[in-house]
Amino acid sequence: MDLATGVDDYLRHLSVERGLAANTLAAYRRDLRRYLDYLGTQGIAAPEHITRQHVARFAEALRDGADGGTALGVRSAARTVVAVRGLHRFWALEGTTAGDPAADVHPPLPGQRLPKAIPVDDVARILEAVSMDTPTGLRDRALLEFLYSTGARISEAVGLDVDDVRLDGETDGGPSIVRLFGKGSKARLVPLGSFGARAVDDYLVRARPVLAAKGSGTPGLFLNARGGRLSRQSAWTILKDAAERAKIDRDVSPHTLRHSFATHLLEGGADVRVVQELLGHASVTTTQVYTLVTADTLREVYAAAHPRARG
């Protein structure tokens, strides 16, 4: 049985046997269509080929749009995961598949809006896990250094053009600066640290010309192996592969690097309103959510420094 037929069977079951309303069925159909599109990018053509890893990665990708769709909020992502779990449960009960790969993949919970930051040492391990012996390796290292150095959303990074980056000393001898376009196409300027600037410069000099020669002249900064603009899904896969090679024992997504960028700045003493500007948040209230992860650090500092912290 192919995937589309399997989904049609499930939707028919929901309509006939469970009597779901037309609007609810439409939502299920939309969510499962996105799931099938994602599985197609992974080369999956039949239900029996789907593993838990496929389901889990799709669930993670919903939050930042790394599967190629629109990034979803926690409730919309949870609804989509529920639809996918229901589909796999149905297939398992009907004997379409031998097991249920989605059984222990749970929807995101309200209040868990952001992934946990990873330590600086783990970030370094991920970056250093990328081989720089090939043009694509140089690109991958530049991309990951760029994401951590700027805190850019993955959509902002892959949407960059070469002209949006000014490396140190290119014009007036000032620091490296990147022009990012956030939600609503609102532009902001973000510094690019020396490690990120050096990796991007290496990529521009030694790798991008090789990749660009295979394409049709796109102005995009980060290119794929065919010379076209790198996709969000491909960028997400680059990070996941690097994290696996670095043996990071936790889930890592592009948004993890963005969250780590903000958390490490705040732990280093940066003002929350400066971090707000760097992240492109319209309200400082959004940025303050990132400060929650520094609570353990604050408690440790308080316990060590306040004269009456301990009895």
C-alpha positions, 0 to 999 in steps of 0.5 A: 500500500502506498502512503496516499492510499493509507491516508485515504483509508484513515480519513474514510475511517474517521468520517464513516466510523467516528463521524468527525465533522467536515472541518475537523476532517479538513484539518486532519487532511491538511496535517497529514498532507504535510506529513506525506510531503515530508516523508517524500523528501526522506525517500519514504514511499510506503507505511512499513518503511517509516521509523520512529526517527522519521516521526520524531524528526517531523515533529521537531521540524514543525516548530521551525518549518525545517520540513519546508512548511510554515513554522507552527506554534505549540498548539498547531504543532501538537495538533499535527502530531496527534493526527500523525499518531492517530494515523500510525495507530490505525495502520498498526491496528489494521495490520498495514504495519507490523508496529506503531513507530509513533507510539512514543512520539508525544506532542509538544506541551504548552510551556515548552515553547523553546528547546533547551540551550546546549553548553558552549562546549557542545556547540564547539563539538558540533562545529568542529565535527564538520569536515572542511575538506570539500566545498560542501563541508566548507559551506556546512561549517560556515552555515553552522558558525553563522547560525550560532554567531548571529542567532538567525532563524533558519529561514533568515539564514537560507534567505540571505544573499551574498550582498547581505553580508559585509565582512570585516574591513570590506568597506570602511574597516568596521566589524562584520555585519549581516542584514537579516530579514525577519518576520514580516520582512523586517530588516535588522543588522546583526554583528558577525563574530570573528569565528563566523566571519572567518568561516563565511569568508573561507566559504565565499573564497574557496567553496561558493564559486565551485557550487555556483558554477553548477547553477544559474547565478542565484545571489543566495549566500548558502548554495546546495550542491546543484548551485541553487539556494540551500533549503531549510530542510537541507540546512536542518539536516546539516546540523542534525548530521553534525550533532550526530557525528559529535555524539551529542546525546540530545535533540538539536535543531537550528532553533537550538542554536538560536536559543543557545545564542541568546542564553549564552549572551544573557549568561555572559551579562548582555542586556535583555533589550540588546538580545531582543534587538539581535533576535529580532523580537518585536517585544522584549516579553518574547525575549524574556522567555529565554532568561528562564533557562538562566535560573540555575546559574542565577541561583548558583551565583546568589548562593555563592555571593549573598551573605545570608543565602545559606544558614 
